[in-house]
């Protein structure tokens, strides 16, 4: 994590802190968020505490959303709403979303600026080691050569390194369910060291 009020918290405490802030906002809000509210306001009240006002997360293991492909986001929100993906904070946040809400939020998120990649000097050896893996493991085939994603395949360029590594490990161990088995199939043969390098490299792409 690059900074902010949660920079000294471990991932579990950061997530709990995020939950606490969001619950505090809900409990103290004078007017509940309604379906008719502009999407900017709804995003600010529902998503920004954890994912950042412009879609750039500063919280450990919480993804940045800016620039994410709309079809991918739509699928994820649908899965959260239907508890096909289980994360209590997200399940609660979208439980009352209509299908139109899901589409509106997905389109809005896709128009937020892409997250800024890690700016600290990169380890040249790790970058050189990871670059050929992008092709060897077909990351560029699905996520595009620039890792910006397309259609229902997510953008991973500039994504938080800790979130990427967590997600890769979850796919490999089948802890995270996807809407197809492609990720688990690809990752089954990749070592944890290589997963770490792939996350390191991806987080540093513009």
N, C-alpha and C positions, 0 to 999 in steps of 0.2 A: 504494500500500500504506500502511495506516494505522500500522503499527508492528510490533514483534516483532524477532526476531533477524535476519530477512532484509530489514529495511527499507531497507538501503543497497545491496542487490544488484539488478542488472538482471534482467529476466525470465528470460533464459537461465541465468544463474548461480543464480537462485532455484530454478528447476526442478531443476538439477543438485544443489543443496544438499538439496532435498527428496528426491531419489532417494538421495543419500548417507545421509541420516538413516534413510530407510526400510530400505535395505539393512543399515545398522548394526543396526537393531532386529531384523531377520530373523536376522542372523548371530549375535547375542548372546542371542537368546531361548532360555531354558532348555527351554521346552516348546513345540513347534510348535502353531500354531492348528489346531484340528480342527473338522470340520463340526458337532460336537455342542456346541461352545462357545456361550455366549449371544451374541446378536447385538451387545450392547453391548460385550463384550470384543473381538469380532472387528472391530467398527468402530474401536475404539480402537487396535488393533494394525495394522489394514490401511489405514485411511482418515484417521485424525485428524491424522497428521503433516502432511499437505498441506492437507486440507480443514477442519481445525479440530476440536477436541473436541466442539463443539456444532453443527458444520456451517457455521461462519463462517470463511471463508478469510482469512488475512492474508498470503498469498503472491501475488506478481504473476502475473496471468493464470491463476491456479488458481481455479476457481469455488467459490463457497459452495454447499453442498448443502442446508442446512436449509430445511424447508418445501417442498422441490421435490415436484412431483406424482409419485405412485408409478408411474403408467403410463409417464410420460416417463423416469423413472430406470430402470425395468425395461428399456425399449427400449435405452437407452444402454449399460447393463451387458451386455445380450445382444450388442450390436454390438461392444463392446470384447472380449468373450470370443471372438467369432467372427472378430475382426480385420476387421470391416466398418468399424470406426473404428480407426485406428492411432495409438496413443500408447503407447510401450513400457512405461512405468511402469504404466499402467492395464491393458494387455494381460496383463502379468505378474501383476498383483494379482488378477485375476479368472479366470485360466486354469483353475483347478480348481473354480470355483464350479459347483454343480449348479443346475438350474432352481429348486429350492426355495430355494437360497441367494440367487439373483437376486431372487426375490419377497420373501424375508425382509428383505434389505438395502433394497430399494425401499420397503417399508412402514415400516421403521425410520427411514429418512432423511426420509420425508414427515412424520413426527411430531416431528422436531427443530425447534426454534424457527426461524422465518424469519430471514434475515440482517438485521441492522440497517442501514438506509440510511446513506449518507454524511451526517455531521453538520455538516461545515464549511458556512458560509454559501454558498448557491448563487448563481451568477451569474444575476440576474433576467432579463437579456436572453436568455441561452441557454435558460433554462427556458421563457420566453414563446415563443421561436422553435420549440422542440421540441414543445411541447404540442399544437399543431394537427397536427403530423406524425403523432402517434400515431393519429389518426383518418384522416388523409389516406392513410397507408400501410397502414391496416387492422391496425395492431398490436393495437388494442383489440378487434378482431373475433375474433382467434385467442387472444390472451393474456389476454383480459378487460379491462374498463375500468380495473381496478386493477392490471393486469399481473401478477396472482398466478397466472396460468396455469390450465389445467383439463385433466383427462384426460391425453392424450399431448402436450399443448402445455405447454412449460416455464414456470415462474415466472421472470420477469426483474426484478420489482420488488426493489430492494435488492441486486441482484447486483453483483459487482465491475465497475466501469466499464471497467477495462482488459481484463477477460475478455470483456465484452459487445462492445466494439469489435473485439477480435481475432476473435471469432466471427462478427460481422456481415461483416467483411472476408473471412473465409474462405468464408462462404456465397456472397458476391457473386462471388468469384473461382473458385468451385467447388473450392477446396482442401479444404474440409470437405464430405463427402458426407452427405446426409440420407436418411431413409427415404422422402421424397417431394421434389418439386422446388419446392415452394411458396416456400420462403425465397429460393432463388436467383432465381426468377421475379420476386418482389417487389423484391428488392434490386438487380436489374440496372439499374434506372433511377435509383437514389438516389446522390447525390454522396457523396464521402467526408466532406465537411464535415457533411452531414446525418446520416450514420452516427455521427459523433462526438457530435453533439448528441443523437441518440436514446439513445446509451449513457449520456451525461451525465445526461439526464433520468430514465431508467429506474433508474439506480443511486441516485437520490435519492427514490424512491417507497417508502413504508412497506409 
